[in-house]
Amino acid sequence: APKGGGRHTIMLQQATSAPGSRTWTDFDSTPAALDFFTGGYEKELRKLNPASAQLTYTVADLHTYVDSLHDLSMLVADPQTKQYAPKGKDFIKSQLMMRIKQAAK
């Protein structure tokens, strides 16, 4: 595993049912993937609220955004099996909640 115990993570996103909206991005760790995803959400909020000096949102807002995507999943490396474990929206939502709680401390 990379330094810091991170597990290589591949995030797969599909914004709409159109195959052309599929993207994937890889990261050294799951937290890095979650931070990237949250950053993308914040960019969308900025587009929708260009006059706002400060963005505010709740975990529920972030979860609604996750659910609004046609597909969102992660493949997380498991050093024991040397394979990638597929993780769906529920896993991603719970991980996002933990990241936000950590950031609030």
Beta strands, then each sheet from edge to edge (+ up, - down):
strand 1: 9-14
strand 2: 22-27
strand 3: 71-78
strand 4: 83-87
sheet 1: 2+ 1- 3+ 4-
end
